[in-house]
Amino acid sequence: QRLDHASSFPCCARPQLVQPTRHTQDEAIVLLAGHPAGVPLTIVTSSYHQLRAFLTFVHVLPKPWDLSIWNQPAPSRMELLASEYSKISEYQARDQVASYEQGLAYLNWREGHE
């Protein structure tokens, strides 16, 4: 299960467990639809999956951006990291995750709004 906000942030919303689905995009849509306004969102997932999960959330996040997304890696084996880059390329070709440029643009926006 994944959390939509790490419990180490007592000032913020309680962690929301999400049943894993086959596609991170489905999880992102469900989480963002019910996420309280103004409360940062932390993606907790395996270390190797962090980049693809982040790019997926940036892709489905409504524009203009108004939500800070943070990543918190969970301990995991890293031998799957190499396959994540090919999955990112595949999903970018299907328009299911943000491009690297869009991810950087989001980070620049977030850094200016925190």
Long-range contacts (C-beta under 8 A, 24 or more apart in sequence): 2-27, 2-43, 2-44, 2-45, 3-42, 3-44, 4-31, 4-35, 4-41, 4-42, 4-43, 5-39, 5-40, 5-41, 5-42, 6-42, 6-44, 6-70, 6-72, 9-40, 9-42, 12-39, 12-40, 13-39, 23-96, 24-49, 24-52, 24-53, 24-56, 25-56, 25-59, 25-60, 25-96, 25-97, 28-53, 28-56, 28-57, 28-59, 28-60, 28-61, 29-60, 32-57, 32-60, 32-61, 32-62, 32-67, 35-67, 37-66, 40-67, 40-68, 40-69, 40-70, 41-67, 41-68, 41-69, 41-70, 42-69, 42-70, 42-71, 42-72, 43-69, 43-70, 43-71, 43-72, 44-72, 44-73, 44-74, 45-73, 45-74, 46-73, 46-74, 46-76, 46-80, 47-73, 47-74, 47-75, 47-76, 47-78, 47-81, 48-76, 48-77, 48-78, 48-80, 48-81, 48-84, 49-76, 49-80, 49-84, 51-84, 51-88, 52-84, 52-87, 52-88, 52-91, 52-97, 54-103, 55-88, 55-92, 55-97, 55-98, 55-99, 55-100, 55-102, 55-103, 56-91, 56-96, 56-97, 56-98, 58-97, 58-98, 58-102, 58-103, 58-106, 59-95, 59-96, 59-97, 59-98, 59-102, 61-106, 65-106, 65-109, 65-110, 68-110, 68-113, 68-114, 69-106, 69-110
